[in-house]
Amino acid sequence: MTDISPTGRPERLSVAHSTVDGIRVVTLRGDIDHDVKDVLTTALLPQDLDDDGPPPRVVADLSGVTFLDSTGINVFVHVHHQVGAAGGWLRLAAAQEPVMRVVQLVGLDSVIPCRPTLEQALDPGTDTEVLRRP
């Protein structure tokens, strides 16, 4: 797990990676703001994006994210475009209510599929249906 902790910040972003059935799962905890833009981008983009391997499939597990600002939104859109151009996809999973409100307010959930749970984000049967929290 990688910790990103600017001095004096009570909430830091931690990032953990795993792979489930060929899907890259990036588990995020803490705040997503301008201080962690580069680390977040690097964490979400597969290193082999330009290779001729299988299309990248990435799930960002937001269950531990406590704050999300416009910088984070922009990173998600950028990553969505990058993996989409390579034939893959990005999904957001398990966002807490305050984070999901931001996602919905800016309309990110109409661009990037959002799932209420990590399990649903990993389910290939939900590829075409975008699930939103009430």
Backbone hydrogen bonds, N-H to C=O, Kabsch-Sander energy under -0.5 kcal/mol:
donor,donor_aa,acceptor,acceptor_aa,energy
2,T,15,V,-2.4
4,I,13,L,-2.9
5,S,3,D,-0.6
9,R,6,P,-1.9
12,R,10,P,-0.5
13,L,4,I,-1.5
14,S,12,R,-0.5
14,S,29,R,-2.8
15,V,2,T,-2.3
16,A,27,T,-2.0
18,S,25,V,-2.0
20,V,23,I,-2.4
23,I,20,V,-2.1
24,R,22,G,-0.5
24,R,57,R,-2.7
25,V,18,S,-3.2
25,V,23,I,-0.5
26,V,24,R,-0.6
26,V,59,V,-3.0
27,T,16,A,-2.9
27,T,25,V,-0.6
28,L,26,V,-0.6
28,L,61,D,-2.5
29,R,14,S,-2.0
30,G,64,G,-2.7
32,I,67,F,-2.7
33,D,31,D,-0.6
36,V,33,D,-1.8
37,K,34,H,-0.9
40,L,36,V,-2.9
41,T,37,K,-2.4
42,T,38,D,-2.4
43,A,39,V,-2.4
44,L,40,L,-2.1
45,L,41,T,-2.3
49,L,46,P,-1.2
51,D,48,D,-1.4
58,V,89,W,-2.5
59,V,24,R,-2.9
60,A,91,R,-2.9
61,D,26,V,-2.4
61,D,59,V,-0.8
62,L,60,A,-0.9
62,L,93,A,-3.1
64,G,28,L,-1.0
65,V,62,L,-1.9
66,T,30,G,-2.2
67,F,30,G,-0.9
69,D,32,I,-1.7
72,G,69,D,-0.6
73,I,69,D,-1.8
74,N,70,S,-2.6
75,V,71,T,-2.1
76,F,72,G,-2.4
77,V,73,I,-2.3
78,H,74,N,-2.5
79,V,75,V,-2.8
80,H,76,F,-2.6
81,H,77,V,-2.3
82,Q,78,H,-2.4
83,V,79,V,-2.9
84,G,80,H,-2.0
85,A,81,H,-2.3
86,A,82,Q,-0.9
87,G,84,G,-1.8
88,G,83,V,-3.1
89,W,56,P,-1.9
91,R,58,V,-2.3
92,L,113,P,-2.6
93,A,60,A,-2.6
94,A,115,R,-2.0
96,Q,62,L,-0.7
100,M,96,Q,-2.9
101,R,97,E,-2.3
102,V,98,P,-1.3
103,V,99,V,-2.3
104,Q,100,M,-2.7
105,L,101,R,-2.7
106,V,102,V,-2.0
107,G,104,Q,-0.7
108,L,103,V,-1.9
109,D,103,V,-0.9
110,S,107,G,-1.6
111,V,108,L,-1.5
112,I,108,L,-3.1
115,R,92,L,-2.7
121,A,117,T,-1.7
122,L,118,L,-1.8
123,D,119,E,-0.6
123,D,120,Q,-0.6
126,T,123,D,-1.7
127,D,124,P,-1.3
130,V,128,T,-0.5
131,L,114,C,-0.7
131,L,129,E,-0.6
